[in-house]
Amino acid sequence: MELSRLFTDTPDWVTSWLVQIVVIVFLTLGLHFILRRLLSRLHHTALDSHAYWDDAVVKALQRPLAFLGLFIGLSLTLDMVKQHAELALFPALDPVRRLGIVLLFAWFLIRLIREGEEAIIAKYEDTGEAYDRITMDAVAKFLRLTVTVIATLVLLQTLGVSVAGVLAFGGIGGLAIGFAAKDLLANFFGGLMIYLDRPFAVGDWIRSPDREIEGDVEQIGWRLTRIRTFDKRPLYVPNATFATIAVENPSRMLNRRIYETIGIRYDDANKMEPIVRAVEQMLRSHPEIDTSRILMVNFNAFAPSSLDFFVYTFTKTTSWTHFHKVKQDVLLKILGIIESHGAQAALPTSTIHMPEGLSVQPAGSAEELLPHSQTR
C-alpha cells in the first residue's frame, strides 16, 4: 500500500528519468556482455591464425574495451541524473570523463606493448631465429615509460595544471631530486649502459675478479640485476656496481685452455724429446683439440726432483662439464705416452749426501742405533 502511494505521489518527470536510468544501466550491462563475448571469439579466432600481431591486439583490447562500455554507460547515467539534480559533484563530470578516456587509452597502449613484445618473442622462438632479448626488453620498457609520461602530462593538462609549469619545475626541482635519489639514478643509468653496451645478457655466466660476484644472469632490471649463484642462491646487484668493476663473461669465450706442467724422472732424461714429440702429435690428432689455436708442448724446467715439460692447448668445447672430460682424456693419454716410452712420472724425492766415514745402518734395536758412548 505504501509503495503504491509512493509511486502515486511521485511526479511523472521523476519516474520518467528513473526509468531512463534503469534502461541505460541494462543496456550498459548488455553491451558489456556482448563486448566480452565478441572479444573472446576474436581471441580464439586470432589464436587459430598464423599471424602474431592480431592476437596481441585482441588481447590488449579485451579488458580496456570491456571497461569502456561500462564507462560509457556510467557517463550517460550521470548525464541523465545531472539534468534533474543539482549536486556539487556534477561540475567535475566532464574532466572526470576525459580522465577516464585518457586512462583507458593509456592502459590499452601499455597492454599492446607488452603483448606485442611477447608476440615477437613467440615468433622468433617458433621459427628458431636468433634475437636479442636484452634489446627487446629495453625497447619495451622505454615505450611503456614513454606512454606513462605522456599520459601523466595529458592528465595534468586535463585537470588544469600547466604542463609548461610542471616542466619548468622539473628543471629546477630535478637538481634536488637528483641529489636525493642519486643512487636510484645511478642504478637507472647503470642499467641503461648494460642495455646499450651489452657486456652480458640474460642466461650468461659472469664473474667479477674485483667482487665476489659469480653466477648466471637471470634478470636485468632498471635498478637491480639478479644473478643465480652456483649454490642456487639469488644475488641482487645494483646496476651502478657494474660501472665500477671489471666483469668477465666466460659464456662468450671461444675456447677453453688446457695448461699443465708434467714432470718425469731425471733418470729418463734421454726419453724427454720423444715423449714431447709424441704428446704434441697426440694433441694435433685429438678430435676435441682446436689446432687452429696455439698448441705448445715443450721441455722447460729442471725442477728439484723432475724434468718438467708443459702442455698448452685449447679445446673446441666451451662447456664446463665437457671440457673436464676432454682434459681428463688428454692427461690419461699423456700418462700412457710416458709409460709407453719406458719412463715414469716423477714423484717428489730428496737425495741425502752423507759425509765420508758415515753410513746408514739397517733398522734394529734402539741400543744398536745409539752411539757406543751412550750404551751401557
C-alpha positions as CSV (number, residue, x, y, z in Angstrom):
1,M,0.0,0.0,0.0
2,E,2.8,2.4,1.0
3,L,4.7,1.5,-2.2
4,S,1.7,2.3,-4.4
5,R,1.2,5.6,-2.6
6,L,4.8,6.4,-3.2
7,F,4.5,5.9,-7.0
8,T,1.2,7.8,-6.9
9,D,2.7,10.8,-5.2
10,T,5.8,10.9,-7.3
11,P,5.8,13.4,-10.1
12,D,5.8,12.0,-13.7
13,W,9.1,13.5,-14.6
14,V,10.8,11.7,-11.7
15,T,9.6,8.3,-12.7
16,S,10.4,9.1,-16.4
17,W,14.1,9.8,-15.8
18,L,14.4,7.0,-13.3
19,V,13.1,4.6,-15.9
20,Q,15.6,6.0,-18.4
21,I,18.4,5.4,-16.0
22,V,17.3,1.8,-15.5
23,V,17.1,1.3,-19.2
24,I,20.6,2.8,-19.6
25,V,22.0,0.5,-16.9
26,F,20.5,-2.6,-18.5
27,L,21.8,-1.5,-22.0
28,T,25.3,-0.9,-20.5
29,L,25.4,-4.4,-18.9
30,G,24.2,-5.9,-22.1
31,L,26.8,-4.0,-24.1
32,H,29.5,-5.1,-21.6
33,F,28.4,-8.8,-22.0
34,I,28.3,-8.6,-25.8
35,L,31.7,-6.9,-26.0
36,R,33.2,-9.6,-23.8
37,R,31.7,-12.4,-25.8
38,L,32.8,-10.8,-29.1
39,L,36.4,-10.2,-27.9
40,S,36.5,-13.8,-26.6
41,R,35.5,-15.1,-30.1
42,L,38.0,-12.8,-31.7
43,H,40.7,-14.1,-29.4
44,H,40.0,-17.7,-30.3
45,T,40.0,-16.7,-34.0
46,A,43.3,-14.9,-33.6
47,L,44.9,-17.9,-31.9
48,D,44.0,-20.1,-34.9
49,S,45.6,-17.7,-37.4
50,H,49.3,-17.9,-38.3
51,A,49.8,-14.1,-37.6
52,Y,51.1,-12.9,-34.3
53,W,50.0,-9.3,-34.2
54,D,46.3,-9.9,-34.4
55,D,46.4,-12.0,-31.2
56,A,48.4,-9.2,-29.5
57,V,45.9,-6.5,-30.5
58,V,42.9,-8.6,-29.4
59,K,44.4,-9.5,-26.0
60,A,45.4,-5.8,-25.5
61,L,41.8,-4.7,-26.3
62,Q,39.9,-7.2,-24.2
63,R,39.8,-5.5,-20.8
64,P,40.1,-1.8,-21.8
65,L,37.3,-2.2,-24.3
66,A,35.1,-4.0,-21.9
67,F,35.6,-1.3,-19.3
68,L,35.0,1.3,-21.9
69,G,31.4,0.0,-22.3
70,L,30.8,0.3,-18.6
71,F,32.4,3.7,-18.5
72,I,30.1,5.0,-21.4
73,G,27.0,3.6,-19.6
74,L,28.1,5.2,-16.3
75,S,28.7,8.5,-18.1
76,L,25.3,8.5,-19.7
77,T,23.7,7.7,-16.4
78,L,25.4,10.6,-14.7
79,D,24.4,12.9,-17.5
80,M,20.8,11.9,-17.0
81,V,21.0,12.5,-13.3
82,K,22.7,15.8,-13.9
83,Q,19.7,17.1,-15.9
84,H,17.3,16.6,-13.0
85,A,19.5,17.1,-9.9
86,E,21.9,19.7,-8.6
87,L,24.9,18.2,-6.9
88,A,28.4,19.7,-6.3
89,L,29.8,16.6,-7.9
90,F,28.5,17.3,-11.4
91,P,30.7,20.2,-12.4
92,A,33.6,17.8,-12.3
93,L,31.8,15.3,-14.5
94,D,33.4,16.4,-17.8
95,P,37.0,16.4,-16.6
96,V,36.5,13.0,-15.0
97,R,35.1,11.7,-18.3
98,R,38.2,13.0,-20.1
99,L,40.4,11.5,-17.5
100,G,38.7,8.1,-17.9
101,I,39.2,8.1,-21.6
102,V,42.9,9.0,-21.3
103,L,43.5,6.3,-18.7
104,L,41.7,3.6,-20.8
105,F,43.7,4.6,-23.9
106,A,47.0,4.6,-22.0
107,W,46.1,1.2,-20.5
108,F,45.4,-0.2,-23.9
109,L,48.8,1.1,-25.3
110,I,50.7,-0.4,-22.3
111,R,49.0,-3.8,-22.8
112,L,49.6,-3.6,-26.5
113,I,53.3,-3.0,-26.0
114,R,53.6,-6.0,-23.6
115,E,51.5,-8.3,-25.8
116,G,53.5,-7.2,-28.8
117,E,56.8,-8.0,-27.1
118,E,55.5,-11.5,-26.2
119,A,54.3,-12.0,-29.8
120,I,57.7,-11.1,-31.3
121,I,59.4,-13.4,-28.9
122,A,57.0,-16.2,-29.7
123,K,57.6,-15.7,-33.4
124,Y,61.4,-15.9,-33.0
125,E,61.1,-19.0,-30.8
126,D,58.8,-20.7,-33.2
127,T,61.0,-20.0,-36.2
128,G,64.2,-20.7,-34.4
129,E,65.7,-17.3,-35.4
130,A,68.3,-15.6,-33.2
131,Y,67.1,-12.5,-31.4
132,D,68.4,-10.1,-28.8
133,R,66.2,-10.4,-25.7
134,I,68.0,-7.6,-23.9
135,T,67.3,-5.0,-26.6
136,M,63.7,-6.1,-26.9
137,D,63.2,-5.7,-23.1
138,A,64.9,-2.3,-23.2
139,V,62.7,-1.0,-26.1
140,A,59.5,-2.3,-24.5
141,K,60.3,-0.7,-21.1
142,F,61.2,2.6,-22.8
143,L,57.9,2.6,-24.8
144,R,55.9,1.8,-21.7
145,L,57.7,4.6,-19.8
146,T,57.0,7.0,-22.7
147,V,53.3,6.2,-22.7
148,T,53.2,6.6,-18.9
149,V,54.9,10.0,-19.0
150,I,52.7,11.3,-21.9
151,A,49.5,10.1,-20.2
152,T,50.5,11.8,-17.0
153,L,51.1,15.1,-18.8
154,V,47.8,14.8,-20.6
155,L,46.0,14.1,-17.3
156,L,47.7,17.1,-15.6
157,Q,46.6,19.3,-18.6
158,T,43.1,18.0,-18.3
159,L,43.0,18.8,-14.6
160,G,44.0,22.4,-15.4
161,V,47.6,22.1,-14.3
162,S,50.0,23.9,-16.6
163,V,52.3,21.4,-18.3
164,A,54.8,24.2,-19.0
165,G,55.0,25.0,-15.3
166,V,55.5,21.3,-14.5
167,L,58.3,21.1,-17.0
168,A,59.9,24.3,-15.7
169,F,59.6,22.9,-12.1
170,G,61.2,19.7,-13.3
171,G,64.2,21.7,-14.5
172,I,64.6,23.4,-11.1
173,G,63.5,20.5,-8.9
174,G,65.5,18.0,-10.9
175,L,68.6,19.0,-9.1
176,A,67.0,18.4,-5.7
177,I,65.6,15.1,-6.8
178,G,68.9,14.2,-8.3
179,F,70.7,14.7,-5.1
180,A,68.0,13.0,-3.1
181,A,67.9,10.0,-5.4
182,K,71.4,9.8,-6.8
183,D,71.7,6.1,-6.0
184,L,68.5,5.4,-7.8
185,L,69.5,7.5,-10.8
186,A,73.0,5.9,-10.8
187,N,71.4,2.4,-10.9
188,F,68.9,3.5,-13.6
189,F,71.7,4.8,-15.9
190,G,73.8,1.8,-15.0
191,G,71.0,-0.4,-16.3
192,L,70.8,1.8,-19.4
193,M,74.5,1.3,-20.1
194,I,74.1,-2.5,-19.7
195,Y,71.3,-2.4,-22.3
196,L,73.5,-0.3,-24.6
197,D,76.9,-1.8,-24.2
198,R,75.6,-5.4,-23.6
199,P,78.6,-6.8,-21.7
200,F,76.3,-9.7,-20.7
201,A,72.8,-10.9,-21.4
202,V,70.2,-13.0,-19.6
203,G,71.5,-16.6,-19.3
204,D,75.2,-15.6,-19.4
205,W,77.6,-16.8,-16.8
206,I,79.5,-13.8,-15.4
207,R,82.1,-13.3,-12.7
208,S,84.0,-10.3,-11.3
209,P,87.6,-10.5,-10.2
210,D,87.0,-7.4,-8.2
211,R,84.0,-8.6,-6.2
212,E,82.6,-11.9,-5.1
213,I,80.1,-12.0,-8.0
214,E,79.7,-15.1,-10.0
215,G,76.7,-16.9,-11.4
216,D,74.1,-17.0,-14.2
217,V,72.3,-13.8,-15.1
218,E,68.5,-14.3,-14.6
219,Q,67.1,-10.8,-14.9
220,I,68.4,-7.3,-15.8
221,G,66.1,-4.6,-14.3
222,W,66.3,-0.9,-14.3
223,R,67.7,-0.9,-10.8
224,L,68.9,-4.4,-10.0
225,T,70.4,-7.3,-11.8
226,R,69.5,-10.7,-10.4
227,I,72.3,-13.4,-10.6
228,R,71.8,-17.0,-9.6
229,T,75.0,-18.2,-7.9
230,F,76.3,-21.7,-8.4
231,D,74.9,-22.7,-5.0
232,K,71.5,-21.7,-6.4
233,R,71.1,-18.5,-4.2
234,P,69.8,-15.3,-5.8
235,L,72.3,-12.4,-5.8
236,Y,70.9,-8.9,-6.3
237,V,73.5,-6.5,-7.6
238,P,72.7,-2.7,-8.1
239,N,73.4,-1.8,-11.7
240,A,75.6,1.1,-10.7
241,T,78.1,-1.5,-9.4
242,F,78.9,-2.7,-13.0
243,A,80.1,0.8,-13.9
244,T,83.0,0.5,-11.4
245,I,84.1,-3.2,-11.5
246,A,85.6,-5.4,-14.1
247,V,83.2,-8.1,-15.4
248,E,84.3,-11.3,-17.0
249,N,81.9,-13.2,-19.3
250,P,83.0,-16.8,-19.6
251,S,79.8,-17.6,-21.6
252,R,81.3,-15.8,-24.6
253,M,84.7,-17.5,-24.6
254,L,85.8,-19.0,-27.8
255,N,87.7,-22.0,-26.3
256,R,88.8,-23.4,-23.0
257,R,92.5,-23.7,-22.2
258,I,94.5,-26.7,-21.0
259,Y,97.7,-25.6,-19.4
260,E,99.5,-28.3,-17.4
261,T,103.1,-28.9,-16.3
262,I,104.2,-32.6,-16.2
263,G,107.4,-34.0,-14.8
264,I,109.4,-37.1,-15.5
265,R,112.4,-38.6,-13.6
266,Y,115.9,-37.4,-14.1
267,D,116.8,-41.0,-15.0
268,D,114.5,-40.6,-18.0
269,A,116.2,-37.5,-19.4
270,N,117.1,-39.3,-22.7
271,K,113.4,-40.0,-23.3
272,M,112.2,-36.4,-22.9
273,E,112.4,-35.5,-26.6
274,P,110.4,-38.5,-28.0
275,I,107.8,-38.1,-25.2
276,V,107.4,-34.4,-26.1
277,R,107.0,-35.2,-29.8
278,A,104.5,-38.0,-29.1
279,V,102.4,-35.8,-26.8
280,E,102.3,-33.0,-29.4
281,Q,101.3,-35.4,-32.2
282,M,98.6,-36.8,-29.9
283,L,97.2,-33.4,-29.3
284,R,97.2,-32.4,-33.0
285,S,95.2,-35.6,-33.9
286,H,92.8,-35.3,-31.0
287,P,89.3,-34.6,-32.2
288,E,88.4,-32.3,-29.3
289,I,91.5,-30.0,-29.6
290,D,91.3,-26.9,-31.6
291,T,94.5,-27.0,-33.7
292,S,93.8,-23.5,-35.2
293,R,94.8,-22.1,-31.8
294,I,98.2,-22.1,-30.1
295,L,99.5,-25.6,-29.4
296,M,102.7,-26.0,-27.5
297,V,104.5,-28.9,-25.9
298,N,108.0,-28.1,-24.7
299,F,110.6,-29.2,-22.1
300,N,111.1,-26.1,-20.0
301,A,112.4,-26.7,-16.5
302,F,114.9,-28.6,-14.3
303,A,112.8,-29.0,-11.2
304,P,114.2,-30.1,-7.9
305,S,113.0,-33.7,-8.4
306,S,111.9,-33.8,-12.0
307,L,112.4,-32.7,-15.6
308,D,109.3,-30.7,-16.5
309,F,107.5,-30.2,-19.8
310,F,104.4,-28.1,-20.2
311,V,101.3,-28.6,-22.4
312,Y,99.5,-25.5,-23.7
313,T,96.5,-26.0,-25.9
314,F,92.8,-25.2,-26.3
315,T,89.7,-27.3,-26.6
316,K,86.9,-26.8,-29.1
317,T,84.2,-27.0,-26.5
318,T,83.4,-24.2,-24.1
319,S,81.1,-26.3,-21.9
320,W,82.5,-26.6,-18.4
321,T,81.4,-30.2,-17.9
322,H,82.5,-31.4,-21.3
323,F,85.8,-29.6,-21.0
324,H,86.8,-31.6,-17.9
325,K,86.0,-34.8,-19.7
326,V,88.3,-33.8,-22.6
327,K,91.0,-32.7,-20.2
328,Q,90.8,-36.0,-18.4
329,D,91.2,-37.9,-21.6
330,V,94.2,-35.8,-22.6
331,L,96.0,-36.3,-19.3
332,L,95.4,-40.0,-19.3
333,K,96.8,-40.2,-22.9
334,I,99.9,-38.3,-21.7
335,L,100.5,-40.7,-18.9
336,G,100.1,-43.6,-21.4
337,I,102.7,-42.0,-23.7
338,I,105.2,-41.6,-20.8
339,E,104.8,-45.3,-19.8
340,S,105.0,-46.4,-23.4
341,H,108.5,-44.9,-23.7
342,G,109.6,-46.7,-20.6
343,A,109.6,-43.6,-18.5
344,Q,107.8,-42.7,-15.3
345,A,106.1,-39.6,-14.0
346,A,108.3,-38.0,-11.3
347,L,107.5,-38.1,-7.6
348,P,108.8,-35.6,-5.1
349,T,112.1,-37.1,-3.9
350,S,115.1,-36.0,-1.9
351,T,118.8,-37.1,-2.0
352,I,120.9,-37.1,1.2
353,H,124.7,-36.9,0.8
354,M,126.4,-38.5,3.8
355,P,129.9,-37.2,4.9
356,E,132.7,-39.6,4.3
357,G,133.0,-42.2,7.0
358,L,129.4,-42.3,8.0
359,S,126.9,-44.9,6.9
360,V,123.3,-45.8,7.5
361,Q,122.8,-49.0,9.5
362,P,119.8,-51.3,8.9
363,A,116.9,-50.9,11.2
364,G,117.4,-52.6,14.5
365,S,117.0,-52.2,18.2
366,A,117.3,-48.8,19.9
367,E,120.7,-49.9,21.5
368,E,122.2,-50.7,18.1
369,L,121.3,-47.3,16.8
370,L,122.8,-45.4,19.8
371,P,126.5,-44.4,19.7
372,H,128.8,-46.6,21.8
373,S,129.4,-43.8,24.3
374,Q,125.7,-43.8,25.2
375,T,125.3,-47.6,25.6
376,R,125.8,-49.3,29.0
